[in-house]
Amino acid sequence: MSMLFKTHYRLARASIKQNRTRSFLTCLGIAIGIASIVLILSLTGSISSLIKGEVKEIGADLVVVRPSRSKDTVTSFVEELTMANTFEKSSLSLVDVSSISSVEGVTAVAPIAISTNTLKNEDNVIPSATIMGTTPDFNVIEPLALKYGVFLNDKNTDSAVVIGHNLALHLYKSSNPIGRTLSFLGQRFIVVGVLDEIEEGVNFDNVDFNNVLFMDINTMQSLMESIQIQQINVRILNTSILEPVANNIEKTLKENRFGDTNFSVAYGDAIAHPASNLLNIISGMLALVAGVSLVVGGIGVMNIMLVSVAERTHEIGIRKAVGASAHNIMMQFMFEALILSGLGCILGIFLGYLLAFLVSVFTPFSPFISWEIIAITFVTTIAVGILFGTYPALKAATKKPIESLRHYQ
């Protein structure tokens, strides 16, 4: 049996070498699809790893509550893609924040309410700045490095704001605007703190802290008719009671909703899942494009194999005449299809990680290399080789010996 496999491999290799350019172009078609898959999985893994590292740095005694809807995956995907749920009210409220604060074992609670609005000062206007309403507990749960000043506290919440590093530069043309004022929805606020520049733009809060303005959530609610709480961060007393406290939080929120579960309570590794649905949509769309590229590459493999079968019809007749079975002929051409796909896979992995390294030069996402990604690409490639190599192999195996011997190139 091993001798038979060696023979199939030798014949397939000889055929590929005989048509090097054609074989290379066929492999390139597979490589493009594989490279796209590797790049997508690498970037997704890098973002997930980045958030996991952030959560680990903050501490394991963290619980995150987010709004959730009981909808199937396809419906949620279509709604996100068409922005059909953009103005849907969040299921979280300040009542939930108060209820969570009363749960035994909870030491700090910080809601996150995001709004986009106009900021003004005496010199500049930013028409679509990100405003984040929260509480002083936010900096207890998730300490942010301050370059100047202080964070929000119980004494300055009414008229104080803290701004990100980039926002300070855009609004004041200075990295130290402490004591200067700005206007938001007709009310003036004093800048009491400026965050240090943060290199990682991705976090589990789904907020760019370099370009955000922090203000007290109660002040924010007094200025706006309604606010949307996208997330509630909760600090637990210690990790030994993490799970029971998380369960009590879930139970408390269910009671607030009379049994409805339009929210999710995450802790541990679950927090590290990419918080942005937009990221999932982009990854899904890119994966779809990569899948189409892989199918096109597979069709290229099938096309080249059909040409190979046509060119070697006389050879097939000779092999059958000397005793080769239809199964042996089929395996010979299947081997060739799998080798072409395998070479395309190796080339695709190399190209995919090369692109990932190039992307890492311009973004904070370092290439994420794992055996799982390599295994997925190899399994996918084998499936493509089998799927698109079966028909040409069957066509070769079913040729009649006498008609094949009459055929000359």
C-alpha positions as CSV (number, residue, x, y, z in Angstrom):
1,M,0.0,0.0,0.0
2,S,2.8,2.4,0.9
3,M,4.4,1.6,-2.5
4,L,1.2,2.5,-4.2
5,F,1.0,5.9,-2.4
6,K,4.6,6.6,-3.3
7,T,3.8,5.8,-7.0
8,H,0.8,8.2,-6.9
9,Y,2.9,10.9,-5.3
10,R,5.7,10.4,-7.9
11,L,3.4,10.6,-10.8
12,A,1.5,13.7,-9.4
13,R,4.8,15.5,-8.8
14,A,6.1,14.7,-12.3
15,S,2.9,16.1,-13.8
16,I,3.1,19.3,-11.7
17,K,6.8,19.8,-12.6
18,Q,6.0,19.2,-16.3
19,N,3.6,22.2,-16.2
20,R,5.3,24.5,-13.7
21,T,3.7,27.8,-14.8
22,R,0.2,26.3,-15.0
23,S,0.6,24.6,-11.7
24,F,1.9,27.8,-10.0
25,L,-1.1,29.9,-11.2
26,T,-3.4,27.2,-9.9
27,C,-1.7,27.2,-6.5
28,L,-1.8,31.0,-6.5
29,G,-5.6,30.9,-6.8
30,I,-5.8,28.7,-3.7
31,A,-3.2,30.8,-1.9
32,I,-5.2,34.0,-2.3
33,G,-8.2,32.5,-0.5
34,I,-6.0,30.9,2.2
35,A,-4.1,34.2,2.7
36,S,-7.4,36.1,3.2
37,I,-8.5,33.5,5.8
38,V,-5.2,33.6,7.6
39,L,-5.2,37.4,7.7
40,I,-8.8,37.6,9.1
41,L,-8.2,34.9,11.8
42,S,-4.8,36.6,12.7
43,L,-6.4,40.0,13.2
44,T,-9.4,38.6,15.0
45,G,-7.1,36.6,17.3
46,S,-4.9,39.6,17.8
47,I,-7.8,41.8,18.9
48,S,-9.1,39.1,21.2
49,S,-5.6,38.6,22.7
50,L,-5.3,42.3,23.2
51,I,-8.6,42.5,25.1
52,K,-7.7,39.4,27.1
53,G,-4.4,41.0,28.2
54,E,-6.3,44.2,29.1
55,V,-8.8,42.3,31.2
56,K,-6.0,40.3,32.9
57,E,-4.1,43.5,33.7
58,I,-7.2,45.1,35.2
59,G,-7.9,42.0,37.3
60,A,-10.0,38.9,37.3
61,D,-12.5,40.3,39.8
62,L,-14.5,42.0,37.0
63,V,-18.1,41.5,35.8
64,V,-19.5,43.3,32.7
65,V,-23.2,43.7,32.0
66,R,-24.3,44.4,28.4
67,P,-27.7,44.7,26.7
68,S,-28.7,41.7,24.7
69,R,-31.6,40.6,22.6
70,S,-33.0,37.1,22.1
71,K,-32.7,36.9,18.3
72,D,-31.2,34.4,16.0
73,T,-27.8,35.0,14.5
74,V,-29.0,35.7,11.0
75,T,-31.6,38.3,12.2
76,S,-29.0,40.0,14.4
77,F,-26.5,40.1,11.5
78,V,-29.0,41.6,9.1
79,E,-30.1,44.2,11.6
80,E,-26.5,45.3,12.4
81,L,-25.6,45.3,8.7
82,T,-28.7,47.5,7.8
83,M,-28.5,49.6,11.0
84,A,-32.1,48.6,11.6
85,N,-31.5,48.6,15.4
86,T,-29.4,51.8,15.6
87,F,-32.0,53.7,17.6
88,E,-33.4,50.8,19.6
89,K,-33.4,51.6,23.4
90,S,-30.8,49.8,25.5
91,S,-32.2,47.5,28.1
92,L,-29.9,48.9,30.8
93,S,-30.8,51.8,33.0
94,L,-29.6,53.7,36.1
95,V,-32.0,51.7,38.1
96,D,-30.0,48.6,37.2
97,V,-26.8,50.5,38.3
98,S,-28.4,51.2,41.7
99,S,-29.6,47.6,42.0
100,I,-26.2,46.1,41.2
101,S,-24.5,48.4,43.8
102,S,-26.7,46.8,46.5
103,V,-25.6,43.2,45.6
104,E,-23.4,41.8,48.3
105,G,-19.8,41.4,47.3
106,V,-19.9,44.4,44.8
107,T,-17.4,47.1,45.6
108,A,-17.7,49.5,42.6
109,V,-20.1,50.0,39.7
110,A,-19.5,52.2,36.7
111,P,-22.1,52.5,33.9
112,I,-21.0,53.6,30.4
113,A,-23.4,55.8,28.4
114,I,-22.2,57.0,25.0
115,S,-23.4,59.9,23.0
116,T,-22.1,61.9,20.0
117,N,-22.5,65.6,20.2
118,T,-20.9,69.0,19.5
119,L,-18.2,70.4,21.8
120,K,-17.2,74.1,21.7
121,N,-14.7,76.3,23.3
122,E,-13.7,79.9,22.6
123,D,-11.6,78.9,19.6
124,N,-12.7,75.6,18.2
125,V,-15.7,73.4,17.5
126,I,-15.8,69.6,17.3
127,P,-19.1,68.6,15.7
128,S,-19.2,64.9,16.5
129,A,-17.2,64.3,19.7
130,T,-17.7,61.1,21.7
131,I,-19.3,61.9,25.1
132,M,-19.1,59.2,27.8
133,G,-21.2,59.4,30.9
134,T,-20.0,57.4,33.9
135,T,-19.3,57.6,37.6
136,P,-16.1,58.2,39.6
137,D,-16.0,54.4,40.1
138,F,-14.9,54.0,36.5
139,N,-11.4,54.9,37.4
140,V,-11.5,52.6,40.4
141,I,-12.5,49.6,38.2
142,E,-10.4,50.5,35.2
143,P,-7.6,52.9,36.3
144,L,-6.6,55.2,33.4
145,A,-3.2,57.0,33.5
146,L,-3.7,60.7,33.8
147,K,-1.2,63.0,32.2
148,Y,-2.6,66.1,33.9
149,G,-5.1,66.8,36.6
150,V,-7.5,64.4,38.3
151,F,-10.4,62.1,37.3
152,L,-14.0,62.7,38.2
153,N,-14.8,62.5,41.9
154,D,-17.7,63.2,44.2
155,K,-16.7,66.9,44.6
156,N,-16.4,67.9,40.9
157,T,-19.0,65.9,39.1
158,D,-21.5,68.7,38.4
159,S,-19.3,70.9,36.2
160,A,-16.1,68.9,35.6
161,V,-15.0,66.8,32.6
162,V,-12.0,64.7,31.8
163,I,-10.8,64.5,28.2
164,G,-8.6,62.2,26.1
165,H,-5.1,63.1,24.9
166,N,-6.1,63.6,21.2
167,L,-9.3,65.4,22.0
168,A,-7.3,67.9,24.1
169,L,-5.0,68.6,21.1
170,H,-7.8,69.0,18.7
171,L,-9.9,71.2,20.9
172,Y,-7.3,73.3,22.6
173,K,-4.2,72.8,20.5
174,S,-2.5,71.9,23.7
175,S,-1.9,68.8,25.8
176,N,-2.5,70.6,29.1
177,P,-5.8,72.5,29.0
178,I,-6.4,72.1,32.8
179,G,-8.7,74.8,34.0
180,R,-10.0,75.8,30.6
181,T,-13.7,75.6,29.7
182,L,-15.8,74.0,27.0
183,S,-19.5,74.0,26.2
184,F,-21.8,71.0,25.7
185,L,-25.5,71.4,25.0
186,G,-25.5,75.0,26.3
187,Q,-23.7,74.3,29.6
188,R,-20.1,75.1,30.4
189,F,-17.7,72.6,32.0
190,I,-14.2,72.9,33.3
191,V,-11.5,70.5,32.2
192,V,-10.0,68.9,35.4
193,G,-8.1,66.0,33.8
194,V,-6.4,64.9,30.6
195,L,-5.6,61.2,30.0
196,D,-2.2,60.1,28.9
197,E,-2.0,58.8,25.4
198,I,-3.1,55.2,25.0
199,E,-1.5,53.2,22.3
200,E,-4.1,50.4,22.1
201,G,-7.2,51.7,20.4
202,V,-9.2,48.5,21.1
203,N,-10.7,47.6,24.5
204,F,-13.6,45.7,26.0
205,D,-15.4,49.0,26.6
206,N,-15.5,49.6,22.9
207,V,-14.4,53.2,23.5
208,D,-11.4,55.2,22.0
209,F,-10.1,56.8,25.2
210,N,-7.8,59.1,23.2
211,N,-10.8,60.9,21.7
212,V,-13.5,60.8,24.5
213,L,-14.9,63.2,27.0
214,F,-15.8,61.8,30.4
215,M,-18.6,63.4,32.4
216,D,-20.8,62.4,35.3
217,I,-23.7,60.3,34.1
218,N,-26.3,62.1,36.2
219,T,-25.2,65.4,34.7
220,M,-25.4,63.9,31.3
221,Q,-28.9,62.7,32.0
222,S,-30.0,66.2,33.1
223,L,-28.8,67.6,29.8
224,M,-30.3,64.9,27.6
225,E,-33.9,63.6,27.4
226,S,-32.7,60.0,27.5
227,I,-29.4,58.3,27.7
228,Q,-28.3,54.9,26.4
229,I,-26.3,52.8,28.8
230,Q,-24.2,50.4,26.6
231,Q,-22.4,48.7,29.4
232,I,-22.0,48.4,33.2
233,N,-18.6,47.5,34.7
234,V,-18.7,45.9,38.1
235,R,-15.8,45.3,40.5
236,I,-16.1,42.3,42.9
237,L,-14.6,42.0,46.4
238,N,-12.4,39.1,45.4
239,T,-12.2,36.4,42.7
240,S,-13.3,33.6,45.1
241,I,-16.9,34.9,45.0
242,L,-16.9,36.0,41.3
243,E,-19.3,33.4,40.0
244,P,-21.9,33.6,42.8
245,V,-21.9,37.4,42.8
246,A,-22.3,37.3,39.0
247,N,-25.3,35.0,39.4
248,N,-26.8,37.3,42.0
249,I,-26.4,40.3,39.7
250,E,-28.2,38.3,36.9
251,K,-30.9,37.4,39.4
252,T,-31.3,41.0,40.5
253,L,-31.6,42.3,36.9
254,K,-34.1,39.6,36.1
255,E,-36.2,40.8,39.0
256,N,-36.0,44.4,37.7
257,R,-37.4,43.1,34.4
258,F,-40.0,40.7,35.8
259,G,-38.1,37.7,34.4
260,D,-36.9,39.1,31.0
261,T,-33.3,38.3,30.0
262,N,-32.6,41.1,27.6
263,F,-29.1,41.5,29.0
264,S,-25.9,39.5,29.4
265,V,-23.6,39.1,32.4
266,A,-20.0,38.3,31.4
267,Y,-16.9,37.5,33.5
268,G,-13.5,35.9,33.0
269,D,-12.7,35.0,29.4
270,A,-16.2,35.9,28.2
271,I,-15.3,39.7,28.7
272,A,-12.5,39.4,26.1
273,H,-14.9,38.7,23.2
274,P,-14.7,41.6,20.8
275,A,-17.3,44.1,22.1
276,S,-18.0,45.7,18.8
277,N,-20.6,44.1,16.6
278,L,-19.2,46.1,13.7
279,L,-16.0,44.1,14.0
280,N,-17.9,40.8,13.8
281,I,-19.7,42.1,10.7
282,I,-16.5,43.2,9.0
283,S,-14.8,39.9,9.9
284,G,-17.9,38.0,8.5
285,M,-17.9,39.9,5.3
286,L,-14.2,39.5,4.8
287,A,-14.5,35.7,5.5
288,L,-17.3,35.6,2.9
289,V,-15.0,37.3,0.3
290,A,-12.2,34.9,1.3
291,G,-14.5,31.9,0.9
292,V,-15.5,33.1,-2.6
293,S,-11.8,33.5,-3.4
294,L,-11.2,29.9,-2.2
295,V,-14.0,28.6,-4.3
296,V,-12.6,30.4,-7.4
297,G,-9.2,28.8,-6.5
298,G,-10.9,25.4,-6.2
299,I,-12.5,25.8,-9.6
300,G,-9.1,26.6,-11.0
301,V,-7.9,23.3,-9.5
302,M,-10.8,21.4,-11.1
303,N,-10.1,23.1,-14.5
304,I,-6.4,22.3,-14.5
305,M,-7.2,18.7,-13.5
306,L,-9.7,18.3,-16.3
307,V,-7.0,19.6,-18.7
308,S,-4.6,17.1,-17.2
309,V,-7.0,14.3,-17.7
310,A,-7.6,15.2,-21.3
311,E,-3.8,15.4,-22.0
312,R,-3.1,12.1,-20.3
313,T,-5.9,10.0,-21.8
314,H,-3.5,7.8,-23.7
315,E,-1.5,7.2,-20.5
316,I,-4.7,6.3,-18.6
317,G,-5.5,3.7,-21.4
318,I,-2.0,2.1,-21.0
319,R,-2.3,2.0,-17.2
320,K,-5.7,0.3,-17.4
321,A,-4.4,-2.1,-20.1
322,V,-1.6,-3.3,-17.8
323,G,-4.0,-3.9,-14.9
324,A,-4.5,-0.6,-13.1
325,S,-8.0,-0.4,-11.5
326,A,-10.4,2.5,-11.8
327,H,-9.7,3.2,-8.1
328,N,-5.9,3.4,-8.8
329,I,-6.5,5.9,-11.6
330,M,-8.9,7.9,-9.4
331,M,-6.4,8.1,-6.5
332,Q,-3.6,9.2,-8.9
333,F,-5.5,12.3,-9.9
334,M,-6.9,12.9,-6.5
335,F,-3.3,13.0,-5.2
336,E,-2.4,15.6,-7.8
337,A,-5.4,17.8,-6.8
338,L,-4.4,17.5,-3.2
339,I,-0.8,18.3,-3.8
340,L,-1.8,21.4,-5.8
341,S,-4.1,22.5,-3.0
342,G,-1.5,21.8,-0.4
343,L,1.2,23.8,-2.1
344,G,-1.4,26.6,-2.4
345,C,-2.1,26.3,1.3
346,I,1.6,26.7,2.2
347,L,2.0,29.7,0.0
348,G,-1.3,31.2,1.3
349,I,-0.2,30.8,5.0
350,F,3.1,32.6,4.1
351,L,1.3,35.4,2.3
352,G,-1.4,35.7,5.0
353,Y,1.1,36.2,7.8
354,L,3.2,38.5,5.6
355,L,0.2,40.7,5.2
356,A,-0.6,40.5,8.9
357,F,3.0,41.7,9.7
358,L,2.5,44.6,7.3
359,V,-0.8,45.5,8.9
360,S,0.9,45.4,12.3
361,V,3.3,48.2,11.2
362,F,0.4,50.6,10.9
363,T,-1.9,49.3,13.7
364,P,-1.6,48.1,17.3
365,F,-2.6,44.6,16.2
366,S,0.4,42.3,16.2
367,P,0.1,39.1,14.2
368,F,-1.6,36.3,16.1
369,I,0.1,33.0,15.2
370,S,-1.5,29.7,16.5
371,W,-1.6,26.1,15.5
372,E,-5.4,26.4,15.4
373,I,-5.2,28.9,12.5
374,I,-2.8,26.7,10.6
375,A,-4.9,23.6,11.3
376,I,-8.1,25.3,10.0
377,T,-6.4,26.4,6.8
378,F,-5.0,22.9,6.1
379,V,-8.4,21.2,6.8
380,T,-10.1,23.8,4.6
381,T,-7.6,23.2,1.8
382,I,-7.9,19.5,2.0
383,A,-11.7,19.9,1.7
384,V,-11.3,22.1,-1.3
385,G,-8.9,19.7,-2.9
386,I,-11.2,16.7,-2.4
387,L,-14.3,18.7,-3.4
388,F,-12.9,20.1,-6.7
389,G,-10.6,17.2,-7.5
390,T,-13.2,14.4,-7.3
391,Y,-15.0,15.1,-10.6
392,P,-11.8,15.1,-12.7
393,A,-10.6,12.0,-10.9
394,L,-13.9,10.2,-11.5
395,K,-13.8,11.3,-15.2
396,A,-10.3,9.8,-15.5
397,A,-11.3,6.6,-13.7
398,T,-14.3,5.9,-15.9
399,K,-12.5,6.2,-19.2
400,K,-12.6,3.0,-21.3
401,P,-9.2,1.5,-22.0
402,I,-9.7,0.9,-25.7
403,E,-11.0,4.4,-26.4
404,S,-8.2,5.9,-24.3
405,L,-5.5,3.9,-26.2
406,R,-6.8,5.3,-29.5
407,H,-6.4,8.8,-28.2
408,Y,-3.1,10.6,-29.1
409,Q,-2.0,14.1,-28.0
